[in-house]
Amino acid sequence: MGVFLKLENYNELYHSARQAPIILNLLPTLTTRDRERANALTTHVVNGGDHLAEISCCECEHLKGECNVGMICPRCHTEVMRKHDKDLVPLVWVQRPEGVSKMMNPKVLYILHQTFKKGGFNFIEWCMDRHYTPEAKHPPDLTSFMAAWPGRGYNYFIDNFEGIFDTLTNLKIFRAKRRVIRDLGLVILRNPDSVWSDWIPMPNKSLMVIENTGSDTYLDPVYKLVIDAISSVTGMDTEDKGLSAPQKQHRVARMLLTLREAYEQIYYEVLMRKPGELRKHLSGTRANFCLRHVISSNTKQHEYDTIQIPWCGAISVFRTHLVSMLKARGWSDNAALSLLDQSRQRWSKVVDDLLTELFAQTKDGWFWCTFGRNPTLWRGSLGAMRINSWKKDPADQTITMSILAVRSFNADRTYS
């Protein structure tokens, strides 16, 4: 089974939380003690040469010790648990403030932000944030268009999102992206519960480690962005802040845009780049149930997210399944393995019938797989593809993929 990204439904995740969620924008920040408590809920500070503590505690670390395991902290209302028993699930959330429209999933905002930009000017950020200062001037041919734009600000952007999306889609400067924009529009249309939410989760504090040496403070630059997002909304809805609705809208917009930037850096720096986690764990080493062959392009009628694997590759990757099916037919282990070894370089009706039966047993007639082109490069060149068939000619030892999908895998645009 391949691994692929799926948008999370934050409303559903919030309501299914095992512990009572902590609402960040309702935390008091009037006194120093209040601010220290808020910091303790969102970051983990290591002082001097100390190691990460393994002592059982609540989230704000007010209650500590093995004797308190299972008790509920009177301050943060979270359970005292052993460190190794804690899941890396969101415990701190931002609730939609009064006077602010639905909040957009930062991961969707990241895709929109990448799509609707031209040079150093970003249309999404310009629409959402009245205080947006672009890296470059807007394209000259858009001066009159932007002067006639009816409104800006977070609530206006959310309340009129469909119209804004359609307007940007039809702009001449985005004509080359029409197909990508159309697919993005379908994702948003079909997954409204995963796009719009009343709650946005913050990363677990176990990931937000700050090392304080006494002379300096060290923090991963990516998580500095997350801390900036947290700081912008902490205590925002408390009476002592006294923020107006437009001020809250601006803070929510900045929080989402900052989280978007943090996700972008995590995707590129932590996951997708050459020394990233995806290449390290999937492309850099050989995993079970995998095969590696030269790719060729599919110029026949096909679906672009399907691949056809070579005959010998099908025998290798489905070897365990085929042996099991042969044993169920009364074959011995040695006989089954001998048949598969002899069939690698020549077509076998027995093996072909077994593969046909195996694919027929799947729900939809194909197998999901993680498909990557070595070496993985800067793009997200690992993706979920469907194995829907195998080649009957043992001499053709290539994986055939769609010519429409070569770009994401940084493959050469050649035809065979």
Phi, psi and omega in degrees: 000126179286161177251128180217160184283144177218135179292134179274146173270101185292326177298316179294318179297321179296314184285344180261007182298138182288322177255154178299121182298149176261124184269112188295318184282359175254359180286132177292143179227023185289318184254167177298321179297320178299316182291323177296320178295318179297320179295322181293335180278341187243343181223159178240114184260129175249121183264139175058224181265017180296153174266166175297122185293143179251009184288144179293138181197169173276184184289325179271358177065025175283316176262125181227161173107150181298330182292341182260003182302130180096345179280157179258127181291133180288345182268304183260353177061031175248157184281141173285121184225157173290146185303317184285352178267351184275130175276151178277059180257155179296131176247335181250129184231158170253123178268142181302118182290156176296134181090002180242136179291175179311146180268141182269140176303122182302333180287326174289319178299324177300316180293317178299317182299320179289329187280313187260066175222152180220111184064233179263014181248129181244120184290322182296313180293324178297321179289320186283322191241114179295338183262013182296129175247107184290156177290334179217162178294153179292154179306134185305325183288358180254005183302309181292324179297315182288328178294330180268002181296129190290334183189160178223172181111160188297309183298319179297319180298314182289315184292336182241031188299316183300315179295319179296317180299315180295321180296314180294323180300323185273001177291143183299324185290346179253016183299322182292343182258012187304318182295315179297317181295321179298315179297320179296318178299322178293320178299315180294319182294322185273347183231053183299326181291338179264352180263316183250139185210156172268351181222141176236126181278150173256150180303147179301142183298339179296337178272344187259066184272125177247125179259119180252109183270356184099319178259340181203167180235135182239137180206141176302128183305327179298317184281347171296322176298319179296319179296322176298319178295318179297316182296329184289338184240355181298126178069015186298327184262011177278156185295328184291339178285316179060042183278144176280168179300315177299324178294320178294319179299318179296318180293320178295318178299315180294322178299312182294320180292325178289320175297322176301316179296321179295316178298320179300315180292322178296316180299313187278315187277321187267320188261309198261340183289174186305312177274017184285173186293323181297312180292323182297319187261340182245310183271330185284338181227157180276127180256170176294152177056053178225162177214157181222123181214166172292148179262152172223161186266149179261112180256004177270176177295130185196171171261136194292343181260021178249152175228154177243124185263154181290162182303309182293328178293322178296320179294323182289311187287332179255021184303314181300318181294316183295319178299317180298319181291323178292319178297325178293340178265007175098004179284146173280166179302311182297318181295318180296314180295321179297319179298314182295319179296320181287337184269357183295325184253003177212147184290141179230127179296323180298312181293321179297319178295323179294318178296320177300316179294320181297315179292328179292337181281346179285163185297316186242004177092013178211169176245133172285145176215160171268118187248127180217151177254118179278141352280147177294142183247204189287333178287171176283075190270029166235130182209168178275125177231165181250126171274109184248354179194172178227159183273143181272343182267109181298340181285336179271098185255043178245152171270120181268125180234166182288139175294340179284346185252004187290331186297314183295336180261009181055035180274158179288143181271071178243155181245146176232000000 
